[in-house]
Amino acid sequence: MTTPRGQAAGFTLIETMIAMAVLAGGLLALAQVFTFGVAAIAAGGAHIIAREKATEAVESVYAARDTRTITWAQVLNEAGGGIFIDGAGPLTQAGADGLVNTADDGDVETIMHPGPDGELGTGDDIDERLDQFTREIAITDVSPNLRRIRVTIRYVAGGGWREYFVETLISAFA
């Protein structure tokens, strides 16, 4: 006995090809998600350094104001008559004044990584220069006794330039 063709069960070749194309599209999307995830993890260390260096710069300005290391008139960029260098520059160590992005800054900052033994503070530690980072401190007047500080850290991560910034207000009153 033969069954009529209209009642046959199973998949045709066309249905199978469409199902395979949909499955392949889903797998490619999943692979792309993994790629972005790995790139984000790889950039995580640089992002943490950028965040800490931006916060450190803001805190140093507040500390200098509070301890009267600098006057209110000096809490400006050089173009406005202050002591902070205009524009972006390398991520340098603070000079004698304890402030970054001023004329007396030292060499480019470094960060220590554990060496082959996996322990920090031993003789095989690796000292990495932070050459891939730049820092810019922009200080603008909001009112006579209030200024906006914007610290921008730019760095290379994941094959391209990224940017992290902190923006805050500072008053003339400690």
Backbone hydrogen bonds, N-H to C=O, Kabsch-Sander energy under -0.5 kcal/mol:
donor,donor_aa,acceptor,acceptor_aa,energy
7,Q,4,P,-1.5
8,A,5,R,-1.4
16,T,12,T,-1.9
17,M,13,L,-2.2
18,I,14,I,-2.2
19,A,15,E,-2.2
20,M,16,T,-2.1
21,A,17,M,-2.0
22,V,18,I,-2.2
23,L,19,A,-2.2
24,A,20,M,-2.4
25,G,21,A,-2.2
26,G,22,V,-2.0
27,L,23,L,-2.2
28,L,24,A,-2.3
29,A,25,G,-2.0
30,L,26,G,-2.1
31,A,27,L,-2.2
32,Q,28,L,-2.0
33,V,29,A,-1.9
34,F,30,L,-2.0
35,T,31,A,-2.1
36,F,32,Q,-2.4
37,G,33,V,-2.2
38,V,34,F,-2.4
39,A,35,T,-2.1
40,A,36,F,-2.2
41,I,37,G,-2.1
42,A,38,V,-2.3
43,A,39,A,-1.7
44,G,40,A,-0.6
44,G,41,I,-0.7
45,G,41,I,-0.5
47,H,43,A,-2.1
48,I,44,G,-2.1
49,I,45,G,-2.0
50,A,46,A,-2.5
51,R,47,H,-2.5
52,E,48,I,-2.4
53,K,49,I,-2.5
54,A,50,A,-2.1
55,T,51,R,-2.1
56,E,52,E,-2.5
57,A,53,K,-1.7
58,V,54,A,-1.8
59,E,55,T,-2.6
60,S,56,E,-1.9
61,V,57,A,-1.5
62,Y,58,V,-2.1
63,A,59,E,-2.5
64,A,60,S,-2.2
65,R,61,V,-2.2
66,D,62,Y,-2.8
67,T,63,A,-2.3
68,R,65,R,-0.9
69,T,64,A,-1.9
70,I,64,A,-1.1
74,Q,71,T,-0.8
75,V,71,T,-0.6
75,V,72,W,-1.1
76,L,74,Q,-2.3
77,N,139,I,-0.6
78,E,84,F,-2.4
80,G,77,N,-1.4
81,G,78,E,-1.7
82,G,77,N,-2.6
83,I,74,Q,-1.9
83,I,76,L,-0.6
84,F,76,L,-2.2
85,I,101,N,-3.0
89,G,135,R,-2.1
91,L,133,F,-0.9
92,T,90,P,-1.6
93,Q,107,D,-2.5
95,G,99,L,-1.1
98,G,95,G,-1.6
103,A,83,I,-0.5
105,D,102,T,-1.5
106,G,93,Q,-2.4
109,E,91,L,-3.0
111,I,128,E,-2.4
113,H,126,I,-2.9
115,G,119,E,-0.7
118,G,115,G,-2.2
122,T,119,E,-0.7
125,D,122,T,-1.5
126,I,113,H,-2.7
127,D,125,D,-0.5
128,E,111,I,-3.0
128,E,126,I,-0.7
129,R,127,D,-0.5
130,L,109,E,-2.8
131,D,129,R,-1.1
133,F,130,L,-1.2
134,T,154,R,-2.3
135,R,89,G,-2.9
136,E,152,T,-2.1
138,A,136,E,-0.6
138,A,150,R,-2.7
139,I,137,I,-0.5
140,T,148,R,-2.1
142,V,143,S,-0.6
142,V,146,L,-2.9
143,S,146,L,-2.1
146,L,143,S,-1.5
147,R,170,I,-2.7
148,R,140,T,-3.0
149,I,168,T,-3.0
150,R,138,A,-2.4
150,R,148,R,-0.5
151,V,166,V,-2.7
152,T,136,E,-2.7
152,T,150,R,-0.6
153,I,164,Y,-3.5
154,R,134,T,-2.0
154,R,152,T,-0.5
155,Y,162,R,-2.1
156,V,132,Q,-1.0
157,A,155,Y,-0.5
157,A,160,G,-2.7
160,G,157,A,-1.3
162,R,155,Y,-3.2
164,Y,153,I,-2.8
166,V,151,V,-2.3
168,T,149,I,-2.5
170,I,147,R,-2.6
172,A,145,N,-1.7
174,A,172,A,-0.6
